[in-house]
């Protein structure tokens, strides 16, 4: 699943928040957010802002490609 799809799913689960509203809540323009989706150029700090806007925590995990298990 691509990041845009995942963020859209989270927005729907959080009351159908639009991408424009998410952009405003993260301090950027809708155009800038859309460009980040297209280029897939999110920084961790930007994803943390998205998480905050969605009233959520960001969790980043490395997963072993062979086993599919998280690397702890």
MOPAC internal coordinates of N, CA, C and O (Angstrom, degrees):
PM7 1SCF
backbone

  N    0.0000 0     0.00 0     0.00 0    0    0    0
  C    1.4501 1     0.00 0     0.00 0    1    0    0
  C    1.5307 1   108.08 1     0.00 0    2    1    0
  O    1.2310 1   120.87 1   -47.10 1    3    2    1
  N    1.3029 1   115.94 1   132.90 1    3    2    1
  C    1.4593 1   120.46 1   178.67 1    5    3    2
  C    1.5236 1   110.35 1   -78.62 1    6    5    3
  O    1.2310 1   121.02 1   -19.85 1    7    6    5
  N    1.3197 1   115.65 1   160.15 1    7    6    5
  C    1.4679 1   120.82 1  -175.74 1    9    7    6
  C    1.5242 1   111.75 1   -60.35 1   10    9    7
  O    1.2310 1   119.93 1   141.02 1   11   10    9
  N    1.3385 1   117.74 1   -38.98 1   11   10    9
  C    1.4645 1   120.79 1   179.77 1   13   11   10
  C    1.5222 1   110.55 1   -61.47 1   14   13   11
  O    1.2310 1   120.29 1   134.86 1   15   14   13
  N    1.3191 1   117.05 1   -45.14 1   15   14   13
  C    1.4622 1   121.12 1   179.37 1   17   15   14
  C    1.5202 1   110.79 1   -61.71 1   18   17   15
  O    1.2310 1   120.92 1   137.66 1   19   18   17
  N    1.3140 1   115.85 1   -42.34 1   19   18   17
  C    1.4554 1   120.13 1  -178.81 1   21   19   18
  C    1.5337 1   110.87 1   -66.12 1   22   21   19
  O    1.2310 1   120.51 1   135.82 1   23   22   21
  N    1.3284 1   116.62 1   -44.18 1   23   22   21
  C    1.4633 1   119.88 1   179.76 1   25   23   22
  C    1.5227 1   109.83 1   -65.38 1   26   25   23
  O    1.2310 1   119.61 1   139.58 1   27   26   25
  N    1.3319 1   118.34 1   -40.42 1   27   26   25
  C    1.4695 1   121.07 1   176.69 1   29   27   26
  C    1.5232 1   111.14 1   -59.73 1   30   29   27
  O    1.2310 1   120.49 1   136.07 1   31   30   29
  N    1.3305 1   116.66 1   -43.93 1   31   30   29
  C    1.4507 1   120.60 1   178.23 1   33   31   30
  C    1.5315 1   110.62 1   -59.62 1   34   33   31
  O    1.2310 1   120.52 1   136.30 1   35   34   33
  N    1.3153 1   116.61 1   -43.70 1   35   34   33
  C    1.4668 1   120.91 1   178.39 1   37   35   34
  C    1.5281 1   110.78 1   -63.49 1   38   37   35
  O    1.2310 1   120.47 1   139.93 1   39   38   37
  N    1.3320 1   116.72 1   -40.07 1   39   38   37
  C    1.4685 1   120.53 1   178.54 1   41   39   38
  C    1.5216 1   111.34 1   -62.89 1   42   41   39
  O    1.2310 1   120.32 1   140.00 1   43   42   41
  N    1.3159 1   116.99 1   -40.00 1   43   42   41
  C    1.4659 1   121.00 1   177.84 1   45   43   42
  C    1.5212 1   109.64 1   -63.89 1   46   45   43
  O    1.2310 1   120.72 1   135.77 1   47   46   45
  N    1.3222 1   116.23 1   -44.23 1   47   46   45
  C    1.4668 1   120.25 1  -179.54 1   49   47   46
  C    1.5214 1   112.11 1   -67.73 1   50   49   47
  O    1.2310 1   120.37 1   160.26 1   51   50   49
  N    1.3206 1   116.89 1   -19.74 1   51   50   49
  C    1.4675 1   121.18 1   179.76 1   53   51   50
  C    1.5263 1   111.48 1  -100.56 1   54   53   51
  O    1.2310 1   120.35 1  -147.53 1   55   54   53
  N    1.3214 1   116.94 1    32.47 1   55   54   53
  C    1.4549 1   119.73 1   173.85 1   57   55   54
  C    1.5090 1   114.18 1    95.28 1   58   57   55
  O    1.2310 1   120.31 1  -156.24 1   59   58   57
  N    1.3259 1   117.02 1    23.76 1   59   58   57
  C    1.4562 1   122.40 1   177.35 1   61   59   58
  C    1.5296 1   113.09 1    63.15 1   62   61   59
  O    1.2310 1   120.27 1  -137.38 1   63   62   61
  N    1.3152 1   117.08 1    42.62 1   63   62   61
  C    1.4584 1   122.58 1   176.77 1   65   63   62
  C    1.5293 1   109.36 1   -63.65 1   66   65   63
  O    1.2310 1   120.59 1   -46.51 1   67   66   65
  N    1.3247 1   116.47 1   133.49 1   67   66   65
  C    1.4654 1   120.23 1   178.83 1   69   67   66
  C    1.5263 1   109.98 1   -78.08 1   70   69   67
  O    1.2310 1   121.44 1   -18.15 1   71   70   69
  N    1.3313 1   114.84 1   161.85 1   71   70   69
  C    1.4608 1   119.27 1   176.27 1   73   71   70
  C    1.5284 1   110.43 1   -64.59 1   74   73   71
  O    1.2310 1   120.41 1   145.12 1   75   74   73
  N    1.3282 1   116.82 1   -34.88 1   75   74   73
  C    1.4673 1   119.99 1   177.99 1   77   75   74
  C    1.5219 1   110.70 1   -63.16 1   78   77   75
  O    1.2310 1   120.26 1   137.39 1   79   78   77
  N    1.3307 1   117.12 1   -42.61 1   79   78   77
  C    1.4650 1   120.84 1   178.08 1   81   79   78
  C    1.5247 1   110.53 1   -65.84 1   82   81   79
  O    1.2310 1   120.34 1   139.01 1   83   82   81
  N    1.3139 1   116.96 1   -40.99 1   83   82   81
  C    1.4641 1   120.70 1   177.61 1   85   83   82
  C    1.5245 1   110.12 1   -61.12 1   86   85   83
  O    1.2310 1   120.37 1   137.64 1   87   86   85
  N    1.3159 1   116.90 1   -42.36 1   87   86   85
  C    1.4681 1   120.75 1   178.56 1   89   87   86
  C    1.5277 1   110.18 1   -59.96 1   90   89   87
  O    1.2310 1   120.53 1   132.35 1   91   90   89
  N    1.3235 1   116.60 1   -47.65 1   91   90   89
  C    1.4741 1   120.08 1   179.73 1   93   91   90
  C    1.5261 1   111.02 1   -60.63 1   94   93   91
  O    1.2310 1   120.45 1   137.64 1   95   94   93
  N    1.3148 1   116.74 1   -42.36 1   95   94   93
  C    1.4736 1   120.45 1  -178.96 1   97   95   94
  C    1.5308 1   112.68 1   -67.95 1   98   97   95
  O    1.2310 1   120.57 1   158.74 1   99   98   97
  N    1.3257 1   116.52 1   -21.26 1   99   98   97
  C    1.4614 1   119.96 1   178.90 1  101   99   98
  C    1.5252 1   111.97 1  -100.18 1  102  101   99
  O    1.2310 1   120.40 1  -174.43 1  103  102  101
  N    1.3433 1   116.84 1     5.57 1  103  102  101
  C    1.4589 1   120.80 1   174.26 1  105  103  102
  C    1.5176 1   114.78 1    78.22 1  106  105  103
  O    1.2310 1   120.31 1  -149.81 1  107  106  105
  N    1.3204 1   117.02 1    30.19 1  107  106  105
  C    1.4575 1   119.79 1   178.14 1  109  107  106
  C    1.5218 1   109.96 1  -138.87 1  110  109  107
  O    1.2310 1   120.96 1    -9.67 1  111  110  109
  N    1.3003 1   115.77 1   170.33 1  111  110  109
  C    1.4563 1   120.08 1   178.30 1  113  111  110
  C    1.5260 1   109.35 1   -82.86 1  114  113  111
  O    1.2310 1   120.28 1   -24.17 1  115  114  113
  N    1.3345 1   117.07 1   155.83 1  115  114  113
  C    1.4639 1   119.41 1   175.07 1  117  115  114
  C    1.5360 1   111.98 1   -57.73 1  118  117  115
  O    1.2310 1   120.51 1   144.20 1  119  118  117
  N    1.3254 1   116.63 1   -35.80 1  119  118  117
  C    1.4653 1   120.45 1   179.24 1  121  119  118
  C    1.5257 1   111.09 1   -63.59 1  122  121  119
  O    1.2310 1   120.79 1   137.67 1  123  122  121
  N    1.3305 1   116.09 1   -42.33 1  123  122  121
  C    1.4667 1   120.14 1   179.47 1  125  123  122
  C    1.5278 1   110.75 1   -64.37 1  126  125  123
  O    1.2310 1   120.37 1   136.73 1  127  126  125
  N    1.3208 1   116.90 1   -43.27 1  127  126  125
  C    1.4617 1   120.47 1   178.27 1  129  127  126
  C    1.5277 1   110.09 1   -61.89 1  130  129  127
  O    1.2310 1   120.40 1   136.15 1  131  130  129
  N    1.3120 1   116.84 1   -43.85 1  131  130  129
  C    1.4547 1   121.16 1   179.12 1  133  131  130
  C    1.5283 1   111.15 1   -60.91 1  134  133  131
  O    1.2310 1   120.25 1   139.42 1  135  134  133
  N    1.3255 1   117.13 1   -40.58 1  135  134  133
  C    1.4714 1   120.68 1   177.69 1  137  135  134
  C    1.5265 1   111.22 1   -63.02 1  138  137  135
  O    1.2310 1   120.42 1   141.51 1  139  138  137
  N    1.3219 1   116.79 1   -38.49 1  139  138  137
  C    1.4750 1   119.99 1   178.15 1  141  139  138
  C    1.5225 1   110.59 1   -64.37 1  142  141  139
  O    1.2310 1   120.70 1   140.54 1  143  142  141
  N    1.3386 1   116.26 1   -39.46 1  143  142  141
  C    1.4622 1   119.95 1   176.16 1  145  143  142
  C    1.5288 1   110.26 1   -61.24 1  146  145  143
  O    1.2310 1   120.64 1   132.26 1  147  146  145
  N    1.3173 1   116.39 1   -47.74 1  147  146  145
  C    1.4683 1   120.84 1  -176.54 1  149  147  146
  C    1.5229 1   112.19 1   -62.22 1  150  149  147
  O    1.2310 1   120.83 1   137.68 1  151  150  149
  N    1.3387 1   116.02 1   -42.32 1  151  150  149
  C    1.4721 1   120.70 1  -177.11 1  153  151  150
  C    1.5199 1   112.48 1   -89.58 1  154  153  151
  O    1.2310 1   120.75 1   167.84 1  155  154  153
  N    1.3463 1   116.17 1   -12.16 1  155  154  153
  C    1.4654 1   121.55 1  -176.29 1  157  155  154
  C    1.5294 1   110.12 1    55.10 1  158  157  155
  O    1.2310 1   121.34 1  -126.56 1  159  158  157
  N    1.3346 1   115.04 1    53.44 1  159  158  157
  C    1.4633 1   121.12 1  -174.99 1  161  159  158
  C    1.5284 1   112.56 1  -119.16 1  162  161  159
  O    1.2310 1   120.52 1  -135.49 1  163  162  161
  N    1.3149 1   116.61 1    44.51 1  163  162  161
  C    1.4574 1   120.03 1   177.96 1  165  163  162
  C    1.5207 1   110.36 1   -79.73 1  166  165  163
  O    1.2310 1   120.94 1   -45.02 1  167  166  165
  N    1.3178 1   115.80 1   134.98 1  167  166  165
  C    1.4633 1   121.33 1   170.61 1  169  167  166
  C    1.5307 1   107.08 1   -88.68 1  170  169  167
  O    1.2310 1   120.83 1   -21.47 1  171  170  169
  N    1.3080 1   116.02 1   158.53 1  171  170  169
  C    1.4694 1   119.90 1   177.67 1  173  171  170
  C    1.5267 1   109.95 1   -57.22 1  174  173  171
  O    1.2310 1   120.18 1   139.28 1  175  174  173
  N    1.3221 1   117.27 1   -40.72 1  175  174  173
  C    1.4660 1   120.24 1  -179.50 1  177  175  174
  C    1.5294 1   111.39 1   -62.13 1  178  177  175
  O    1.2310 1   120.22 1   146.24 1  179  178  177
  N    1.3251 1   117.19 1   -33.76 1  179  178  177
  C    1.4667 1   120.57 1   178.25 1  181  179  178
  C    1.5278 1   110.77 1   -72.73 1  182  181  179
  O    1.2310 1   120.61 1   141.60 1  183  182  181
  N    1.3117 1   116.45 1   -38.40 1  183  182  181
  C    1.4642 1   119.43 1   176.82 1  185  183  182
  C    1.5273 1   110.97 1   -66.85 1  186  185  183
  O    1.2310 1   120.28 1   148.33 1  187  186  185
  N    1.3353 1   117.08 1   -31.67 1  187  186  185
  C    1.4669 1   120.17 1   175.07 1  189  187  186
  C    1.5235 1   110.43 1   -64.42 1  190  189  187
  O    1.2310 1   120.11 1   141.56 1  191  190  189
  N    1.3358 1   117.39 1   -38.44 1  191  190  189
  C    1.4701 1   120.89 1   176.78 1  193  191  190
  C    1.5215 1   111.02 1   -65.70 1  194  193  191
  O    1.2310 1   120.61 1   141.00 1  195  194  193
  N    1.3271 1   116.44 1   -39.00 1  195  194  193
  C    1.4691 1   120.50 1   176.32 1  197  195  194
  C    1.5238 1   109.13 1   -62.34 1  198  197  195
  O    1.2310 1   120.44 1   134.11 1  199  198  197
  N    1.3133 1   116.76 1   -45.89 1  199  198  197
  C    1.4636 1   120.68 1   178.31 1  201  199  198
  C    1.5242 1   110.71 1   -58.83 1  202  201  199
  O    1.2310 1   120.16 1   135.16 1  203  202  201
  N    1.3296 1   117.31 1   -44.84 1  203  202  201
  C    1.4649 1   120.33 1   178.45 1  205  203  202
  C    1.5281 1   111.16 1   -60.35 1  206  205  203
  O    1.2310 1   120.60 1   137.34 1  207  206  205
  N    1.3332 1   116.45 1   -42.66 1  207  206  205
  C    1.4631 1   120.81 1   179.96 1  209  207  206
  C    1.5254 1   111.13 1   -63.28 1  210  209  207
  O    1.2310 1   120.79 1   151.38 1  211  210  209
  N    1.3271 1   116.10 1   -28.62 1  211  210  209
  C    1.4640 1   121.26 1   179.26 1  213  211  210
  C    1.5266 1   112.12 1   -93.97 1  214  213  211
  O    1.2310 1   120.49 1  -173.79 1  215  214  213
  N    1.3250 1   116.67 1     6.21 1  215  214  213
  C    1.4644 1   122.82 1  -177.88 1  217  215  214
  C    1.5285 1   110.02 1    55.19 1  218  217  215
  O    1.2310 1   121.78 1  -127.65 1  219  218  217
  N    1.3272 1   114.20 1    52.35 1  219  218  217
  C    1.4588 1   120.92 1  -177.33 1  221  219  218
  C    1.5228 1   109.77 1  -139.65 1  222  221  219
  O    1.2310 1   120.93 1    -9.92 1  223  222  221
  N    1.3198 1   115.83 1   170.08 1  223  222  221
  C    1.4604 1   122.45 1   173.50 1  225  223  222
  C    1.5210 1   108.65 1  -104.33 1  226  225  223
  O    1.2310 1   120.68 1   -36.00 1  227  226  225
  N    1.3187 1   116.30 1   144.00 1  227  226  225
  C    1.4548 1   121.65 1   174.58 1  229  227  226
  C    1.5177 1   108.55 1   -92.33 1  230  229  227
  O    1.2310 1   120.67 1   -50.80 1  231  230  229
  N    1.3351 1   116.32 1   129.20 1  231  230  229
  C    1.4555 1   122.20 1   177.53 1  233  231  230
  C    1.5203 1   107.01 1  -124.83 1  234  233  231
  O    1.2310 1   120.54 1   -56.79 1  235  234  233
  N    1.3307 1   116.57 1   123.21 1  235  234  233
  C    1.4580 1   121.70 1   178.89 1  237  235  234
  C    1.5192 1   107.68 1  -110.58 1  238  237  235
  O    1.2310 1   120.66 1   -50.41 1  239  238  237
  N    1.3283 1   116.34 1   129.59 1  239  238  237
  C    1.4552 1   121.22 1  -177.73 1  241  239  238
  C    1.5146 1   109.97 1  -133.79 1  242  241  239
  O    1.2310 1   120.58 1   -44.41 1  243  242  241
  N    1.3061 1   116.50 1   135.59 1  243  242  241
  C    1.4565 1   121.01 1   171.54 1  245  243  242
  C    1.5246 1   107.22 1   -88.78 1  246  245  243
  O    1.2310 1   120.99 1   -46.01 1  247  246  245
  N    1.3421 1   115.71 1   133.99 1  247  246  245
  C    1.4602 1   121.43 1  -176.64 1  249  247  246
  C    1.5259 1   108.73 1  -121.65 1  250  249  247
  O    1.2310 1   120.63 1   -47.62 1  251  250  249
  N    1.3285 1   116.41 1   132.38 1  251  250  249
  C    1.4561 1   122.41 1   177.95 1  253  251  250
  C    1.5253 1   109.19 1   -63.16 1  254  253  251
  O    1.2310 1   120.23 1   -53.09 1  255  254  253
  N    1.3174 1   117.17 1   126.91 1  255  254  253
  C    1.4528 1   121.50 1  -177.59 1  257  255  254
  C    1.5271 1   112.98 1   -65.50 1  258  257  255
  O    1.2310 1   120.28 1   147.11 1  259  258  257
  N    1.2968 1   117.07 1   -32.89 1  259  258  257
  C    1.4609 1   121.02 1  -178.54 1  261  259  258
  C    1.5192 1   112.24 1   -76.11 1  262  261  259
  O    1.2310 1   120.77 1   130.39 1  263  262  261
  N    1.3122 1   116.13 1   -49.61 1  263  262  261
  C    1.4626 1   119.97 1  -172.99 1  265  263  262
  C    1.5332 1   113.62 1   -93.74 1  266  265  263
  O    1.2310 1   120.72 1   158.07 1  267  266  265
  N    1.3304 1   116.24 1   -21.93 1  267  266  265
  C    1.4536 1   119.28 1  -175.36 1  269  267  266
  C    1.5071 1   113.12 1    77.44 1  270  269  267
  O    1.2310 1   120.24 1  -174.05 1  271  270  269
  N    1.3133 1   117.14 1     5.95 1  271  270  269
  C    1.4573 1   122.49 1  -179.29 1  273  271  270
  C    1.5146 1   110.66 1   -91.49 1  274  273  271
  O    1.2310 1   120.40 1   -35.62 1  275  274  273
  N    1.3586 1   116.84 1   144.38 1  275  274  273
  C    1.4576 1   119.86 1   175.27 1  277  275  274
  C    1.5218 1   111.35 1   -61.48 1  278  277  275
  O    1.2310 1   120.73 1   -36.63 1  279  278  277
  N    1.3122 1   116.21 1   143.37 1  279  278  277
  C    1.4619 1   121.84 1   175.57 1  281  279  278
  C    1.5237 1   106.55 1   -91.73 1  282  281  279
  O    1.2310 1   121.16 1   -62.65 1  283  282  281
  N    1.3083 1   115.39 1   117.35 1  283  282  281
  C    1.4786 1   119.37 1  -177.01 1  285  283  282
  C    1.5105 1   109.42 1  -107.11 1  286  285  283
  O    1.2310 1   120.10 1   180.00 1  287  286  285

